[in-house]
Amino acid sequence: MAAQLEQSPLSGVAWASSPGAAPFGWTPITSTLEGATANFGKGFGQKSGYVLCITSTAASETSPGDVVADVQILSEKTPLPTGYVYIREFLEPKTSISKKKRICVKLVPLGVAELVVFDIMLSGKSKVVPCYMKIGEISSFAVWCKKGHLLKPKPLPNPFQNISPAMKGLSLETTGLDNKKTEFSSEKSLTRIGSKHVSLKRDDSIYDTSNLYGISAMDGVPFALHPKFESSITTGTNAFSIFTDLNIKSLADIEQEYDYAFVVERTAAARLPPSIC
């Protein structure tokens, strides 16, 4: 059990009146390192006992909000330290926990946690557990915990960090090093036909310029008519009427006119030694 939870920080510690009383996701510590039954409170004059339970971030079905940063055992008269809470109790009816010594934990949000508790073990009082820190003793057991630094994922590099200013100018929206967005004008005049301006709205773009991979080779290139057609435009004339004399070729006409069999290239390639091919 300890080996399974070792890589994930604990998100809770609790008492349960029996191993079956522990809720789903909680693992009861039923034995010590020596193999003895880890039943607290059960002894002379007391028939029932209770077990210590732990749960980790790996056992949580949802993203845990807090993790265990520290565990302490307090005597009955010791006040609860600031930032600590007593561990939870999952008890059956008519079951109680001794208050002579109580376990408390310090919970911190997962996002800001650094030094956290990864595991808790029980042993006899004379046992030494390597790589674990002894918290204290309750009944006839010694309580140990394993602490470590929480490894946090490295932040992803900013894809726009090494882009030149000229490259950034090709996009309608860029992200700088300070994560502030610089937006161009929502309406930009691209060309002038006669005395009239033709404007292209940002929403009318056929290219996705939301990131670097959406930049088109045509971004930043103004659209302009050939002077041959621009000179024929007059005020009040339908701009599309100038294209009525254009000869629109079919796909078959284009393939017939520009068909090329690559005979010369294939002949030259056939003469080359096999090592060069």
Secondary structure, DSSP 8 states (H G I E B T S, - for coil): -HHHHTTS-EEEEEEESSGGGS-TT-EEE-B-TTS-B--BS-BTTB---BEEEEEEGGG-SS--SEEEEEEEEEETTS---TTEEE-EEE--TT-----SEEEEEEEEETTT--EEEEEEEEEETT---TT-EEEEEETTEEEEEEEEE---------TTTT--HHHHTTSSEEE-TT--EEE--SEEEEEEETTEEEEEEGGG-SS--SSGGG--TTTT------HHHHTT--TTS-GGGGGTT-----HHHHHHHS----HHHHHHHHHS-TTT-
